Every structure is written in C-alpha cells, then in structure tokens.
Amino acid sequence: MNPKTLLTLQPGEAGIVERLSCTGSLRRRLLDIGLLPGAQIVCVGCSPCKDPKAYLVRGAVIALRATDSRQILLKQEDSSEAGIRSARES
Amino acid sequence: MKVREIESEKRVAIAGNPNVGKSTLFNELTGLHQHTGNWTGKTVSNAWGCCRSKKFSYLLADIPGTYSLLTRSAEEERARNFLCFEKLDACMVVCDATCLERGLNLLLQIMEIVPQVVLCVNLMDEARRKNIRIDLDILQTRLKIPVIGTNAHDPKCRKTVLDALDHFFSEPSPEGKEEHIPEGKEEPASEGKKEHAPEGKEELASEEKEEHALEGSSKNPVITYAPPVEEAIRNLSARLRQILPQTDLPFRWISLQLLLGDTSLLAELDRYLSALCPEKGILENVLSSSMPSGTQDLFTDQVTCKIAEYASSLCKEAFRVSGRAHTARCAHCCKNCIYALPSEQCGLQETSSAYLHSLDRRIDRILTGRFLGYPLMILLLLLLFWITIVGANYPSELLSSAFSWLEGKLDAAALAAGLTPWLKDLLIYGIFRTVAWIVSVMLPPMAIFFPLFTLLEDVGYLPRIAYNLDSYFQKCHSCGKQALTMAMGFGCNAAGVVGCRIIDSPRERLIAILTNSFVPCNGRFPALITMISLFIIGTGKFSADPHAPASSAGLPGHAFVAACCLTALILLGVLMTFLVSRILSATLLKGVPSSFLLELPPYRKPRVGKVIVRSVLDRTLSLLSRAVVAAVPAGLLLWLTANLTFHGRTILSLCSGFLDPLAKRIGLDGTILMAFLLGMPANEIVLPIILMAYSGQGFLQELGGSASIKAILTAHGWDTATALSVCLFSLMHWPCATTLLTIHQETHSLKWTLAAILIPLSAGITCCILFNLLMQTIRFFL
C-alpha cells in the first residue's frame, strides 16, 4: 500500500504528519510553519484549478502545491474519516 | 533609578512573523506611514523611525517578517542580517496572539542572537473574539523577558509599549533580572508536557530540558539542543572566536546556523570578515574541518523540533481557555479556540469542522470557488475601474477649470511683473500647463483607484488572487507569489520589483522582476483611461469626428464600456505575463517550478477612514512631486526642441521625422515614439508630451476639455486604431527609469536590466504589428 500523503487529503479531511520526505529549503520551510511529526493538518479547501490546496496548520491557513504536499507523509489512521463525518454532521 | 535621564538613542528592532502587525505597530509608535497590508510579505525592506518616551529616545527599525531565522528568501535574509550584524540595544518580537506557537518559535531563535528581547503579543482583541486568552505572566516567568499584550490599531498601545521599553532599559541590568527567577521553575514545563504528549520522542526532549534547567541561566542558552549538536556548536564557536576575537557577534547562534548549512550567512560573514582581516576563505576551511559530513539535515531536524517543542509547551501553558476546554471533548469551546490551540488539546474532528464552518472559510469558498473564483476576480477588477472612471470625471473637470483660472491670474501677474515674453511663455505655457494637465487628468483616477485597491489589500484579498492564479503560474514554471508582486506593480513597478523579494527561488524571482512592467503602473494608468474614454467610447466607428463631444465618459453606460476595455487591456497584460514567463523559463531562465508556500491570512475589517485618508494623501503627494519633478525638465526640453531650429526645421520635428518610419510600422508616429522616449523618467508625462509636440508652438494649446485634446489628436491623424496602438505600446514598452534603476539594484546585473527593457519592448512591438495587420485586414474587407 502506498504511503498516505498530504495530497490524498480532500477538503474537510484531517491527518497527522508522520514525516517529511523532502530535503533542503522546502523541508525547512515546512518545519518553520510547524509541520513537525505529530502536527495535525486539515485540508480546508482548494483553489479553482484544484492545484494549490489550503491547509490549516497550527492556527494558520497555508496554501501548498500538489508537488510539495506529496512530500508530506501522514500517519496511517482513519482520523480522516472522522474528519469527513464531523464535516457532514454539522 | 536615575530619573529623566535622556541617554543616547536606544536602537530597537521590531521583528516577528509575517503579517502580525509589525508595521502597524511601528507606525503607531513613530507616527510614520509605512504601508501596511493584510498579507505576508508587505514589508520587504527595513525602515527606520524615531520616537521619544519619558525617559529615552528610541530609534526603531521595522524589519520584514520571517517565520524563522534560517533564511531562504531575500527579504528574510535582510531581517536576519539586520538582527545579527547591527548593533541593537534590544529587539521587540511581535507575535500574533491567535497564532502564538509559531511566533514563539521565532522568538526563541531571536533570543539566541539578541540577548535583550521584549515580547509583544499583538492582536489581543482578535484573539479575544476567538475566545483565546493568553496568560502573559506565565510567558514572562518562563521566558524571563518582559511580555506585553497590545492591539496595534489601538492608540493606547503606544503608551503600553513605550512604558515597557522604558522599564526594560531602566532596569540596572537585564541579566541581573533573570537571576531573580528561581531556576526550578523550569520543571513544571517539562512535566506538563509529559502529561499532554506521552510519546517516546518527547520524553527524550524533556530530559534534555531538565538538563538545561540544571545548567541554569549561564549567560546564553535559551534552549539546549541534543548533545551532538551542542558539541558541534561548542567546537565551531570556539574556532570562530579565534578568528574574530575583537568582535561581539552572537557566536553560538552563528555556529548553529553554519552547522545547519546556511550558506548565505557564510557569504555575509565573509563580507563582514573582509573588513577586519584580509585572509580569504578562512571561514570555509574552519567550517569544513569542524563539520561532520552529512549531518546537516539531521541537525536541522533536531534543532527545529527542539525549538518547536519548546514553543509548543510554552504555548500550552500560556493558553487560558475558559473552563472545560482543556478536556479535548468539549467541542463547543474548541470551535472558538481552534485557531490557536496546540494540536493535542482539540480533537481532530472538532478542529476541522470548526474551521470549515467559520466565516472566513465560507467567504473563501465563494472567492476561491471552482466556478466563481475567476469571474469574481474579473468582476471585481471591472467594478474598480468603473468606479474610478465614473468618479474621476467630475473632479477632473473641476480641477482643470480651476487651473485655467489660475493660469489667467499667473499670466496677468507675469505681465505686471514685466517678464520677458519668452520666459513667460516658457514658465506658464511650457511648465505650468504640463503640470496642470498632469494633475487635473491623472490625479482624480489615482485618488479613487488606489484607496479602493488598498481596501482590498487591507481585507486580505490579494493572497487569494495569488492562490487562485497559482496553478497557471505553476504551468508557466514560476511562482504564484508573482501575482502579489503584479498587484504591487499597479501602484508602482519599482515597488513591484522590490516586492519580488518575497519569492524564494532566484530564478522565479528574476522572472517576476522582468515581467513586472506588463502591469500598468500608476503613471501609465491614467493615460490608458484617457485614451479609452476619448477614442473608444467617445465615437463608435473609425470615422472620428473632431467636433463630436468626446467628454461623454460621464454617462454610466459609456463608463462601463471604458471599464470593460480597461479590464481587457489589463487581462492582456496578465496574459502576456504568463506567456513571457513561460517563454523565459523555457529559454533564458530554464528550470522547473520550485516550492510554493503562501499564507492565507484571516479576513480583517479594513480601517476604511484611515485607508482612504492615507492613500489619498500619500499617493497624491508622491504623484504630484513626481509629476512636477519629471514634467518640469521635460516641459523645458520640449519647449527648447520645439523652438530651436536647425536648417529651418525645429529639432522636435527633425527627431520625430527620424523616428517616423519605424513608428509607422507599429501603428504609431514619430512624435508618439519620441514622447515615449522622453517619458522615460516618468511615464506620467507621455501623453502631455504628445500633446505639446502636436500643438506647433511647443506648449499645450489650451487647458481642460477632453474635447480639445481629442481635436488636437485627430488633427494629427489619430483614429481609434492609433489610440489602441498607443494603449498597447503603453502597456508594453520599456519600464520607467526608476524601475530600471531598481531592477539593476535588485539583480546587480546590467544584462538583466537590459533584458527588462528588451522583453516588454519586443512584446509590445509584436502586439502592435499584429494589431495593425488585423486592423488593415478589417478595413480591407469593410
């Protein structure tokens, strides 16, 4: 099974960061904004062309491109389902 | 304590994350008017300002926002170098109360460089609205630095901040103060963390923190890193101290940065060093000898995690959320606090659902929605232009009649003073009329458009534009933040070029710099409006009747057509930006798109009154001064060229005759091309020069009435096609002199400055030729 990445999150779904698979400046940027292992991240929307998606990380909304979010691996949990459920409920 | 002792100036820098209100605070403190906006990267260069308090006078520096001090982009590098190499008395770190964790992250890093730090938790009111309460006392105890809470828009905050600074500087010694706090206090922090996050990794971290607590406040360490990192830091900083014995740099921090592979700091140090010791390459040797290979990423992770963990534990302690919110089950409370609470305190479901149903998100869903996103962007632009054109008509008429009245008075005064006729002609008809024309035609649209645009900026819409357009920029292998720099280009291309510092990748930054002039700036904008309102909506067909009333722009219907044309022109500029960016990244600046990381700030209520007053005043003054500075010599030069003769012909007609064959090819004429050349110092004067040159005596025939302008132009063979060619050429030709100078400063390269001239010029010529071919074909068939 392929590892779950941030890219697989659809708007309304949430996940927990496991590790970052990128290096160099992108890695530092991501660490700076708080995408450390264990951080929770919620996909909150996507732009008209679907590519940059907006994510809620530690209180701020950050837009990330698909190529970048592919580098962020998430924990294999079904927390995302919970996310969808709650979004549907309310 | 010594009372009322005015010492020499205290140098205080204001640092912090992007978009936390540093500039607003700075303005509030110094009474200056730095531009502020609700988006990341508004401030890209340092600004200085003075302010006085009861005890001291301060020299404050507003530096660009940064997420961390491990820099990547040019603007962050400036902030870093400033903190590191300027001799500062203190640094005030501004944090966003609704996003405290990230702010503390930076604070901890800054505390490593500058020992004297004051924390200012800004946006307390916004936090309160989101039901976040922050215990400033806890922060103060833990961090051992003064902590204050402010609302930057609140006039009272000035007193709060200055009192805090006064108090800070009148303490005998900041180090001494630290010692009052018992070191044991560090304990609860690590214990608290154990409760919240029972993970193996965190255990390790808290052990180290205990070690740090034992080590106590032995001068430096804010945070103690993992033993291998500490070891490496110790080694390297000892070596650095040997190289730079007499300097007072933050060695511990510099060593850390070098270990994490900060190459730009290395270059900066080299420059710093070269002033002190002539030996070259000494740093590289030291670094390569004391750095174990392949440890960079490992160290980076360890250090960043360590800092972030500490920040998060601090943050957790400081949050005082009312009542039961600490238990993660309380969804109701979480709904209000989700913006700021460290992750573990809220359940995932609550967090996501709370944000997904917040007002911000609902607005975003419309403004960046799949179907509405782009149409709304275009409609908004259209609306702005429409308001501008309709609104500008009346003040424009008013101003021009006022000026012609004034001119009559001046004329009489000059006669009475007995000025020689040629001097009077020169002063009044040459200079005064040009200036008056610029002011009356160009000022009103600017004074309407820019406040509106600034309002959009204040609300926080600009980052959404970048977000919407990013996927196209990605296809052009460039960065979505280019959209932000284009938006700044509307104000002034030079400002847009400087704004390109927010783009991290040097390649993408260069693309953004080179294409910035495809957005019509402040100076070209009114000329476009005038052209469009004269020729496109004044008359329907190509048969331009010089006697037709052309000032029908006041009618809402016509204004709407004009706004549509203007929007189309701007869209063409945007399209060209994409096209040229794509071509550039396939040829001269080859490369694949790099990462893109943009923060979408919360929507904020704009301060309407303040925005309008400021932007009218600022823009008006700057436009006026620019117009006068550029138009006076241009008016003089024109008067001379039009009145001096050479072989029986005026120099003006000689020049334009020379340019004529070339200009005819692109649907212009020699005079127009020459006006564009002469208008290089300031694009505002292109149209006035054309008019002056046409009216034979070398000055504007008469003031006011757009009908008279049109009469002059049509008399010289202008029709709608010419006007449109002028619009196209105005949109795409060389950037003005100021912009070129700025480009040279930013790129440090003559080659790219030249490219910045040639690229838009060739695009403009191509467009004009194509357009004229099209027009000829249409005429042929009609």
Interface residues (C-beta under 8 A of the other chain):
Chain A: P11 G12 E13 A14 I16 T23 S25 L26 R27 R28 R29 L30 L31 D32 I33 G34 L36 P37 G38 A39 Q40 V42 V44 G45 S47 P48 C49 K50 D51 P52 A54 L56 R58 G59 A60 V61 I62 A63 L64 R65 T67 D68 S79 A82 G83 R85 S86 A87 E89 S90
Chain B: Y67 S68 L70 R72 T98 C99 L100 E101 R102 N105 A197 E199 K201 D297 T300 D301 T304 C305 A308 E309 I338 Y339 A340 L341 P342 S343 L348 Q349 E350 T351 S352 S353 Y355 L356 H357 D360 R361 D364 R365 T368 G369 R370 F371 G373 Y374 P463 Y467 N468 D470 S471 Y472 Q474 G480 D504 P593 S594 S595 F596 L597 L598 E599 L600 P601 P602
